């Protein structure tokens, strides 16, 4: 049967009972039948083309959402010494950068889904833009910390919003969002490093330059991304199922979940949330409490310690970006292994800070890169595994994806609290004493 150009030719060979005669019968379909076939073929091609374009748009949009949602968070961690005027432990900025977001992530899944996504995106964006303006415009440290708090709230709301929204799209939106958050680490830390260290701009001017960038989230949601409301239903085949659930029914289900059920849903998430907690506790203890104490005199490396700290942050974010972008190529299921490796990494670098037995900054850079690889890998694989988990009912996945963020944030919170005590103590006992940071490094009297 050939219907490609408007006709059907059916070749039928028949023979009589004696096998003496054969006849080729040509049957041509009517013009209406041919046109119908051609029309269906053309419509199918257009539908596939539109599906591909919509999928590509959604993936790009999710990459930008991840990029901008974590941008302010990363910039403020890189600017920690400048925000505090080199007078307080960097862990204080980490605490302000994580605790409000953690509080939001703990309570927002229980009520925030009642707010339309469009309004949520505007709230998230305006908080991020305002945080840069406040930190750049005011001198008192406590006011600048308040600006960091706004960035933390913005990031926390963005995390649960975009993860929940991903349940209406292809599951690869999660990997693209994770890649975006990893790219935010590179963009934020590199941008701050380049503008302050290489271009010699002040930290205030640098923050003003960064302020308009979060507006890209609004453009991504309203212009680039396909509106989920236009879908009468979403296909959970994108989350490995053939079941279709109506959008209104899904929203009603999530909103009607009782508190007891929401707490019960945390138990099947433990294989993913516990390693996430361990990894993030260890890596942020490293970043904000341990590596600031791994000091190298300017005479040995040619950089002031503030620049070394910025390079630490930038290299760490490179590792995070690489691993967060690798889930489709190299998925990892044994997340507990990553947690124990990161704890070992924390203990090792702690001994390096105390005993100073690696007197080469480039070796430390390699270890920091490895630390970032572990952190990014456990993050993206935890979300990816939850999105495809068969032991979690599909109707609950939107809530699970939005609530899982709480646990890694909780690990960061505990590390920031510990860092308020660990960083000053470790710096005062380091081989090169560098506390407070404004004092020149001096060799202590104790012997190693």
N, C-alpha and C positions, 0 to 999 in steps of 0.2 A: 504494500500500500504506500503510495507516494502522494502526500498532500502538500508538498512544499510550495508548489507554484500554482495551486488552485484546482487541481484535478486528482482523482484517484483512479489508478489503473489496477484492476484486479485480474490477475492472470490465473485462470483456473483451468486446469487440465482434467478433462473427464474422459472416461473411457466406457464403452458399453460392456455388457456382460461378457462378450467374447474377446474384448481387448483389441478390436479391429480399428476403432475410430478414436480420434482425440480431437479436442476442440478447444481453442483459446478464446475465452469470452472476455471482452473488454467492457467494463462497466465504468462509466464516468459519472461522477456525482453531479448533482445539480449545482448551479452557481451559488445558490443560497447555502448549501451544505459546505461548499468550499470556503465561502466567505466566513462562515461561522468558525470553521477550523482555524483559518488564518487569524481571525479576530481573537480567539482564545489564546493562540500562540503569542500574538503581539501583547496582549494584556498580561500574560504570564511573564514575558520578558520585561515589561515595564515594572511589574510588581517586584521582580527580583532585583532590578536596578534600583528601585526606590528603597527596598529593604537594605541593600548594601550601603546606599548613601546615608540612610538614617542611622544605621549601625556605626558607620565611620564618624558621623557627626557626634553621636552620643559618646563614643570612645574618646574623641578629641576633647569634647566638653568636660568629660570626667577627669581627664589629665589636667586641664586648666584649673578645675575646681580643687583638685588635690594640691596643685602647685601653689595656688593663692591662699588656700586655707591654712597651710603651714608656714607661709612666707614670713609673716610678722613674728611668729613663734621663734623661728630660726634666727632672724635678724637680731632680736633682743637677746638671745643667748650669746650670739657673737659679740654683741655690744655690752655684755654684762659689766666688764671692768669700767667702761666709759660711763654707763648709767649710774654706777655707784661711786664714781670719782675715785676709784682705786682705794676706797676706805673700808669696804665691807666684803665679806665672802661672796664670790659669784653665785653660790648656792641660794642666796637670797633672791636673786633674779629668777632662778629656776623655780623657787617656791612660788613666787608671784606669777610665773608663767604657766604653772601647772595646777595649783590648788583651786583657783576659781573654775578652771575648765573641768577639773575632776568633780567639783560640786555640781556643776551643770550636767555633766554626763551621768551623775548618780541619780538625779531627780528628773531631768528633762525627758527621758524615755517614757515616763509615766504621765506626762501631760503635753509635751511639746508637739506630739503628732497631731494634736487638735488644731494647731495653727497651720494655715495653708503654706505650702512649700514656697510660694512666691514671696510671702511676707518674711519667712525665715531667711531666705537668701538676702533680702535687703537688710535685715537686722545684722546678720553675720558680716556683711560687707561694710556697713557703716561703723560697726564697732572696730573692725580692723583698721579702717582709714583713720578714725579718731584716735586710736592708740598711737600711731606714728606722730600725729600732730601734737598730742599731749607730751609725749616723751621728748620730742624735739623742741617744744616751745618753752618749757618751764625748767627752772633751775633746781628747786628743792628736790631732794632725792625721793621723798615720800610721794610727791606728785608724779614724778617719773615712774615710780613703782605702780601708781594707780593706772598709768597708761599701759603698762605691761599687763596689769590685771584685765583691762578691756580686751587686749589681744588674746589672752587666755580664754576668756568667755567666748569670744568669736570663734576661736579654733575648736573649743569643745562643742559648741552648738553646730559648727560646720561638720565635724566628724560624725555625729549621730544623725544629722540631717542627710548627708550625702550617702552614708552607708544604708540608711533606711530606704532612700529613694532608689538605690541601685537594685532593689528587689523587683522593680518594674522594667528593668532593662536586661540586656545580655550579661551573663556573669563576668565576662571579660572587662566590664566597666570597673570592677573591683581592682583588677590588676593595673588598669590604666590610672585609676585614682591613686593607687599605691605608688606607681611610678611617678605621678605628679608630686606626691608628698616627698618622695626621695629627691626629685628635681628641685623642690623648694629648698631642701637643705643645701644643694649646690648653689642655686641662684642666690639665696639669702646670704649664706656665708661668704661666697665669692664676691658678691656685690659690695658687701660691707668691707671686706678685706681690700678690694680693689680701690674703692673710693676713699677709704681712710688711710690705708698704708701706702698704696701706690700713687693715687692721685693727690694725696695729702689734703683732702677735704676734711672739714670738722665733722664730728659725729652728728651734730644737729643738721647740717646741710644734707648729709647722707640720708638721715631719716626723712627729711622733707622730700627728697627725690623718691624715696620708697613709698611715700604715702598714697599716691593715686593708683598704684598697681593692683590692690585688691578689687578695684572696680571691674576687673576682668571676670570676676565671678558672676556679676550681674549680666554681663554680655554673654557669657557662656550659657547661663540658664535660660535667659529670655530669647536669645537670638540663635545660638548654635544648637542647643539640645532640643530634641523632639519633646514636645509637651506630653507628659504621661497621661494627662486628662483626655487627650484625643483618642486614647486607646480604650475601646469599650471593655477590653480584657487584655491581660498580659499573659504571655505564654511562659509557663514555668518550665517549658522545655529548655529555656535559657538557663535554668537552674536544674537541669537534668530530670525533667518530668514532662509528661504529656498532659498534665492536668491544667485546665484553664480556670482561673478564679476572677470573678468580676471585681473591678477596682473598688467599687463602693462596698461590696461585701468584705473585701480585704481590710479596708479602713475601719469598718464597723467592728470586725473581729479584733484588730489590734487595740482599738480604743476601749473595747469592752473587757479586756483581759483583767481579771481581779489581781490584787496585789499578791495574794498567795501563789497564783499561777505564775506571775512574773518572777517571783523568787525561785519557784521550782524549776523554771527554765534555765536558771544559772547552773544547775548541777550537770546537765549534759555538756555544758561549755567548759568544764574544768580542764579536760585534756588540751584545750586551746588557750584558755585564759591563764592557767597557772604558769606554763612556760613563758607566756607573754609578760607576766608580772616579774618573774625572775630575771629575764633578760633586760628589761627596762630599768629595774632597780639597780642592777649591776652596771649597766653602761652609763647611766646618768650619775651614778656615784663616781665613776671614772672621769667623766667629762667635767663635772663641776666641782669635784672635791680632790681628786687624786692628781690628774694631769696638771692643774695649776700649781701643784707643789713640785712637779718635775721640772726644775729650773735649770737653765743653762746660762752661764754668764755671757754677757754681750761680747766679751773679748774672745769667746770660743766660737760663737755662731754669727756674730755681726748684727743680731736683731735685738731690740728690747723685748722684755718678757711679754708685754701686751701684744706684740706682733706674733710671738710664738703661740700664744693662746688662740689667736685668730686662725693661725694655720692649723692648730689642732682641730678646731671646729670645722674648718673647710675640708680637711682630709677625712674626718669622720663622716661627713655628709656625702662624700664621694662613695664611700663604702655602702652607706645606706641606699643611695640611689641605684647602685649596681645590683644589689640583692633584691630590692623591691621591684625591679624590672625583670626579674629572672623567673617568676613563678611559672610562666607558660613553657619555659625551656627546661628548668630544673626544679620541679616541685619537691617539697620536703614534707614528709608526714611525721617523722619522729621529732616533734618540737621539743620534747624534754631534753634531748641531747644538746640542742642549742642553748638551753637555759643553763645547764651545767658548764658548758664551755665558757659562757660569758661570766659566770661566777668565778671560774678559774682565772679568767683574764683580769678580773677586778683584783683578786688577791695578788696576782703576779705584779701588776702595775703598782699596787700599794707597797709592796716590798721594794720595788724600784725607786719609788719616791722616798722611802725611808732610808734605804741603804745606798742608793745611788751607784749601782753596779753596772749600769748601762750608760756610760757618759757620752752617748752619741745621739743627737736629736733625730737623725734620719731613721735609726732603728725604732725609736718611739713612734715616728710617723707611720711606719709599716704596721706596728701593733695597733695603732689607732684605726688604721684602715680596716684591719681584720675585725676589730670591735664593731665598726659600722656595718660590715658585711653580716655579722651575726644578728645585729639588731634589726636590720631591714628584712632579713630572711624570715625571722619568726613573726614579724608584723604581717607581711603580705600572705604568708602561708596560713596563718591562723584565720584570717578573714576568708581566704580562698577555700579552706577546708570546711568552714562552717557553711559557706554558701552552697556547697555540694554534699553536705552531710546527709546521709539517708536516715539516721536515727533521730533527727530533729524534724518534726512535722513541718511541712512546707508552709502551712498557714502561720507558723510562728517565726519564720526566718527573718521577716522584716524587723521584729522586735529584738531577736537575738543579735542580728548584725548591728543594730543601733546601740545595744547595751554592752557588747563585748569591749568597746573602747574604754569603758570604766576601769577595767582591770589593769591594763598597761599604764594608764594614767595614775592609778593608785601606787604602782611601783615607782613611778617618777616622783610622786609626792613624798613617799617615805625616804627616797634617796635625797631629796632636797632638804628634808628635816634633819637627816643624819649629817648632811653636808655642812649645816650651820655649825656643827661641833667638830666634825672630822677635818674640814679644810683648814681652819686655824691651827688645830693641833698638829696635823701632818706637815703643814708648812713650817711651823716653828721647830719641828724635829728633822726637817729635811737636811740633806747634806749641805746644800746652799740655802741658807735661811732667806726666805723671801716673804716675810709677813711683818708688817703690812707691805703690799706690793710697791709702794713708793720708796721703800728703803732699798739701798743697793745690796746685792747678794754678798753675803759674808760666810766664810767657812767656820762652822761651829767648833768648839773646843773638843767635843767628844770624838773619840777615835772610832774608825770603821775598820 
